């Protein structure tokens, strides 16, 4: 999903909507995770997208 140009354009265009979410909401946390993945993919020097990112931490 993060490799799709149309999705990345949509994600950037809707950034202001995500900023209005409460920081404790699951939606905010998911948005932050997606932002991080998109940035890591952009910064990566490999085409192996499956090695980008970290698994989510323990929710406890």
C-alpha positions as CSV (number, residue, x, y, z in Angstrom):
1,X,0.0,0.0,0.0
2,X,2.8,2.4,0.9
3,X,4.4,1.9,-2.5
4,X,1.3,3.1,-4.4
5,X,1.7,6.6,-5.7
6,X,-2.0,7.4,-5.5
7,X,-2.2,6.2,-1.9
8,X,0.8,8.3,-0.9
9,X,-0.7,11.4,-2.5
10,X,-4.0,10.8,-0.7
11,X,-2.2,10.2,2.6
12,X,-0.3,13.5,2.2
13,X,-3.4,15.4,1.2
14,X,-5.3,14.1,4.3
15,X,-2.5,14.8,6.8
16,X,-4.4,17.6,8.5
17,X,-7.4,15.3,9.2
18,X,-5.1,12.9,11.1
19,X,-3.6,15.7,13.1
20,X,-7.1,16.4,14.5
21,X,-7.4,12.9,16.1
22,X,-6.9,12.4,19.8
23,X,-3.3,11.2,20.4
24,X,-4.6,8.3,22.5
25,X,-6.9,7.0,19.7
26,X,-6.1,3.8,17.8
27,X,-6.6,5.8,14.6
28,X,-3.9,8.3,15.6
29,X,-1.5,5.5,16.4
30,X,-2.2,3.7,13.1
31,X,-1.7,7.0,11.2
32,X,1.6,7.5,13.0
33,X,2.7,4.0,12.1
34,X,1.8,4.5,8.4
35,X,3.6,7.8,8.4
36,X,6.7,6.1,9.8
37,X,6.5,3.2,7.2
38,X,6.1,5.6,4.3
39,X,9.1,7.7,5.5
40,X,11.2,4.6,6.1
41,X,10.3,3.3,2.6
42,X,11.2,6.7,1.1
43,X,14.6,6.7,3.0
44,X,15.4,3.1,2.1
45,X,18.1,2.3,-0.4
46,X,16.6,-1.0,-1.4
47,X,13.6,-2.2,-3.4
48,X,13.0,-4.9,-0.8
49,X,10.0,-3.2,0.8
50,X,9.3,-6.2,3.1
51,X,12.4,-5.4,5.2
52,X,11.3,-1.8,6.0
53,X,9.6,-1.1,9.3
54,X,9.4,-2.6,12.8
55,X,6.7,-4.8,14.2
56,X,4.3,-3.0,16.6
57,X,5.3,-3.1,20.2
58,X,3.6,-5.0,23.0
59,X,0.3,-3.1,23.6
60,X,0.3,-3.7,27.3
